Amino acid sequence: MNYEAAVQDTWRHSKGEAGEKSALLRELVRYATLAPSSHNTQCWKFRIEEAAVSILPDLARRCPAVDPDDHHLFVSLGCAAENLIQAALAHGLMGHAGFDATGGNALRVSLERTRAVASNLFQAIPERQTTRGEYDGKPLSRQELELLEKAGSGNGVRLIFLTERAAMENVLEYVVQGNTTQMNDRAFVEELKTWIRFSGDEAVRTGDGLYSASSGNPSLPPWLGNLLFDFFFTPKNENDKYAKHVRSSAGIAVFVADQASPVRWLEVGRSYERFALQSAALGIRNAFLNQPVEVPALRPQFASFLGIGERRPDLVVRFGRGPKLPASLRRPLQAVLV
């Protein structure tokens, strides 16, 4: 199918009743795959059991240059788990997540019958997007910020909001430092480039990666996109883009867990996904600014700026209102089921 048809087939609610139990569980996995992941690697596998779904890391889709300790990988699994739990509740199943460090670091979501509740977060799953463009720069209301904070707080995870312009400029300085460091790292640049899909046809063929139009860039034949990438992807151009992104945002949210461990990173992912779904339900966009937490030498300085002591800042997210951009795609279910 072409890109437009693939988007419609991917970003949708169920087309009808899921039917028998096995079909329902497969549909819950489909909802889980609509979660975000670092570079849209979709670094997960799903194992359907009698009354549970286990989510396992797909280590073949690691990003060792940007994510050497698999922090983002486990955050991505947490995002998928939250989507699955929200979708399960909408279909009359209560999900309970538990981490199994001895079973391949799987996150097992056990399911039991309950009253079906289709929450606003569930309804927003097909609308959620990591929107890598400029926003309108207008502030959010106190009520909206309170809803986002409630959604984004979790078990051992707190949310720090920065909405004052001076504080946001400070974050921008860390983003620029981190981005400059990363762009001078050949391994980082080459890894990122392998996950960029320069054309709609390429995005459909792979079903993963960062479609260039989703970042506000033109859709191009891969040979031309690769050529222009090397020419235009420079520290100055990217830093100028991030300055526009930060200054057009309503604020910045930083997710901080009380421990640095896979089990907490999963909770960070669940918390972020609730934040992202609540944002989508309110018509608010969001996107990552993770350079300050991805560059190890910069991370302690950023933590000091935030006043969180020796705790590790996990995610940096800007938010605000703005237009949607072309959507990313997902691989078919048979590619992620084990």
C-alpha positions in Angstrom: 0.0 0.0 0.0 1.1 3.6 -0.3 2.1 5.8 2.6 -1.3 7.5 3.1 -3.1 4.1 3.1 -0.5 2.7 5.5 -1.1 5.6 7.9 -4.8 5.1 7.9 -4.4 1.3 8.5 -1.9 2.0 11.3 -3.3 4.9 13.3 -6.8 3.7 14.0 -9.0 2.2 16.7 -10.3 -1.3 16.3 -12.5 -1.8 13.2 -15.0 -3.9 15.1 -15.4 -6.5 17.9 -12.1 -8.4 18.5 -14.0 -11.6 18.7 -12.4 -14.6 20.4 -9.8 -14.2 23.2 -6.8 -14.8 21.0 -7.9 -12.2 18.5 -8.5 -9.7 21.4 -5.0 -10.3 22.8 -3.5 -9.7 19.3 -5.5 -6.5 19.1 -4.1 -5.3 22.4 -0.6 -6.0 21.1 -1.5 -3.8 18.0 -2.4 -1.0 20.4 0.8 -1.5 22.3 2.9 -1.1 19.1 1.5 2.4 18.6 3.6 3.5 21.5 6.7 5.6 20.8 10.3 4.2 20.8 13.7 5.7 20.5 14.3 6.4 16.8 11.0 4.4 16.2 13.1 1.3 16.4 10.1 -0.6 17.9 12.6 -2.5 20.1 10.0 -4.9 21.5 8.7 -8.4 21.2 5.4 -9.7 22.5 4.5 -13.1 23.8 0.8 -13.9 24.2 -0.1 -16.2 27.0 -3.4 -17.6 28.3 -4.2 -14.6 30.5 -1.2 -12.3 30.0 1.0 -10.6 27.5 4.7 -10.4 28.1 6.8 -7.6 26.5 10.4 -8.4 25.9 13.3 -6.3 24.7 14.4 -6.9 21.1 18.1 -6.5 21.5 18.6 -6.7 17.8 17.1 -3.2 17.7 19.3 -1.6 20.3 20.9 1.8 19.6 24.3 1.4 21.4 25.6 4.8 20.3 22.8 6.9 21.7 21.6 4.4 24.3 24.5 2.3 25.6 22.9 1.2 28.8 19.5 0.4 27.2 17.7 3.2 29.2 15.6 4.3 26.2 14.9 0.7 25.3 13.3 0.0 28.6 11.5 3.3 28.6 10.1 2.3 25.2 8.9 -1.0 26.6 7.1 0.9 29.4 5.3 3.1 26.8 4.1 0.0 25.0 2.9 -1.5 28.3 0.9 1.6 29.1 -0.9 1.5 25.7 -1.6 -2.2 26.2 -3.1 -1.6 29.7 -5.2 1.3 28.5 -6.5 -0.8 25.6 -7.1 -3.8 27.8 -9.3 -1.8 30.2 -11.3 -0.4 27.3 -12.0 -4.1 26.3 -13.0 -5.3 29.8 -9.6 -6.5 31.0 -7.6 -5.1 34.0 -3.8 -5.2 33.4 -1.3 -5.7 36.1 2.4 -5.2 35.1 5.3 -7.0 36.8 8.9 -7.1 35.9 10.7 -10.4 35.5 14.4 -9.8 35.6 15.1 -13.6 35.3 12.9 -14.1 32.3 14.8 -12.1 29.7 14.0 -8.8 31.4 10.3 -9.2 30.3 7.5 -7.0 31.5 4.5 -9.3 32.0 1.1 -7.8 32.0 -1.4 -10.2 33.6 -5.1 -9.7 32.6 -8.3 -10.3 34.5 -11.9 -9.5 33.7 -13.4 -6.2 34.8 -15.9 -3.6 33.7 -14.9 -2.1 30.3 -13.9 1.6 30.6 -12.7 3.4 27.5 -10.7 6.3 29.1 -9.8 9.5 27.4 -6.2 8.2 27.3 -7.3 5.1 25.4 -9.3 7.2 23.0 -6.2 9.3 22.3 -3.9 6.4 21.3 -4.4 6.9 17.5 -4.0 10.7 18.0 -0.7 10.6 19.9 2.3 11.8 18.0 5.9 12.8 18.8 5.6 16.1 16.9 9.0 17.4 15.9 8.0 20.8 14.7 7.4 24.4 15.9 4.5 25.1 18.2 2.5 28.3 18.7 4.4 29.5 21.8 1.2 30.1 23.8 1.1 29.0 27.5 -1.1 26.3 28.7 -3.7 26.9 31.4 -3.1 25.8 35.0 -5.8 23.2 34.7 -4.1 21.7 31.6 -0.7 21.6 33.4 -2.3 19.9 36.4 -3.9 17.2 34.2 -0.5 16.6 32.5 1.3 16.4 35.9 -1.3 14.0 37.2 -1.0 11.8 34.2 2.8 11.9 34.1 3.5 11.1 37.7 4.0 7.4 38.6 5.4 4.8 40.9 8.8 6.3 41.8 8.6 8.8 39.0 8.1 12.6 39.4 7.6 15.3 36.8 9.3 18.7 36.8 7.7 21.5 34.8 9.7 24.4 33.5 7.5 27.1 32.0 9.5 30.2 32.8 11.3 31.5 29.7 14.6 31.9 31.6 14.5 28.3 32.7 13.6 27.1 29.2 16.6 29.0 27.8 18.8 27.3 30.3 17.5 23.9 29.1 18.2 25.0 25.5 21.8 25.6 26.4 22.1 22.0 27.6 20.3 20.8 24.5 22.8 22.7 22.3 25.8 21.4 24.2 24.5 17.8 24.0 23.5 18.1 20.4 26.9 19.5 19.4 28.6 16.6 21.2 26.5 14.0 19.6 26.9 15.5 16.1 30.6 15.4 16.5 30.4 11.7 17.3 30.6 9.7 14.0 29.0 6.6 15.6 26.0 8.6 16.8 25.5 10.2 13.4 25.8 6.9 11.5 23.4 5.1 13.9 20.8 7.9 13.5 21.2 7.8 9.7 20.4 4.1 9.6 17.0 4.8 11.2 16.0 7.6 8.9 13.4 6.8 6.2 13.8 9.5 3.5 10.7 8.6 1.4 7.2 7.5 2.1 7.8 4.3 0.1 10.9 3.5 2.2 8.8 4.1 5.4 6.1 1.7 4.2 8.7 -0.9 3.2 10.4 -1.0 6.6 7.5 0.0 8.8 9.9 1.6 11.3 12.4 4.4 11.7 12.1 8.1 11.5 10.2 9.2 8.3 11.9 12.5 7.3 8.6 14.2 6.7 7.7 13.5 10.3 10.4 15.9 11.3 9.3 18.6 8.9 11.8 17.7 6.2 11.0 16.9 2.6 10.2 13.4 1.4 13.0 12.4 -1.0 14.3 9.4 -2.9 16.7 7.6 -0.5 19.8 8.2 -2.7 19.1 11.9 -2.7 18.1 12.0 1.0 21.4 10.3 2.0 23.4 12.8 -0.1 21.6 15.9 1.4 21.7 14.5 4.9 25.5 14.7 4.9 25.4 18.2 3.5 22.6 19.8 5.7 22.8 17.8 8.9 25.3 20.1 10.7 25.6 21.2 14.4 24.6 24.8 13.5 21.5 23.8 11.5 20.3 21.4 14.1 21.0 23.8 17.0 19.1 26.6 15.2 16.2 24.2 14.8 16.2 23.3 18.4 16.3 26.9 19.4 13.1 27.5 17.4 11.5 24.4 18.9 12.2 25.4 22.5 11.2 29.0 22.1 7.9 28.1 20.4 7.0 25.6 23.2 4.7 26.3 26.1 7.0 24.5 28.5 9.4 21.6 29.2 8.7 18.6 31.3 11.5 16.5 32.8 10.8 13.0 34.1 12.9 11.8 37.0 12.8 8.4 38.6 14.0 7.7 42.2 16.3 4.9 41.0 18.4 4.2 37.9 17.3 0.7 37.0 15.4 -1.1 34.3 12.3 -1.5 36.5 12.2 2.2 37.1 12.9 3.0 33.5 9.8 1.0 32.6 7.8 3.1 35.0 9.3 6.2 33.4 8.0 4.9 30.0 4.5 4.3 31.4 4.4 7.7 33.0 5.6 9.5 29.9 3.0 7.6 27.8 0.2 8.7 30.0 1.5 12.2 29.7 1.7 11.9 25.9 -1.9 10.5 25.7 -3.3 13.1 28.0 -1.5 15.7 25.9 -3.1 14.3 22.7 -6.5 14.3 24.4 -6.1 18.0 25.1 -4.8 18.8 21.6 -1.3 19.4 22.9 1.8 18.3 21.0 5.1 17.1 22.5 8.5 16.0 21.5 11.8 14.9 23.1 14.8 17.0 23.8 16.9 14.2 25.3 20.4 15.4 24.5 21.0 16.6 28.2 20.3 13.1 29.5 21.9 11.1 26.6 25.4 12.6 26.9 26.9 11.1 30.1 29.3 14.0 30.8 26.4 16.5 30.6 23.9 14.5 32.6 25.2 15.3 36.1 25.4 19.0 35.3 21.8 19.0 34.1 20.8 17.1 37.3 22.4 19.9 39.3 20.6 22.5 37.4 17.3 20.7 38.1 18.2 20.4 41.8 17.7 16.7 42.0 21.0 15.7 43.5 22.5 12.5 42.3 19.3 11.2 40.7 19.3 10.6 37.0 17.0 12.8 34.8 15.4 10.4 32.5 13.5 12.3 29.8 13.2 15.9 28.6 10.0 16.7 26.7 8.8 20.0 25.3 5.1 20.6 24.8 2.7 23.1 23.3 0.1 23.5 20.7 0.9 23.2 17.0 0.0 21.3 13.8 0.4 17.6 13.4 3.1 16.3 11.1 3.1 13.2 8.9 2.9 10.1 11.0 5.4 7.4 11.5 4.5 3.8 10.7 4.7 0.4 12.5 5.7 -3.1 11.6 3.0 -5.8 11.2 2.0 -7.9 14.2 3.7 -11.0 12.8 7.0 -9.2 13.0 6.8 -8.6 16.8 5.1 -11.7 18.1 7.1 -14.6 19.5 
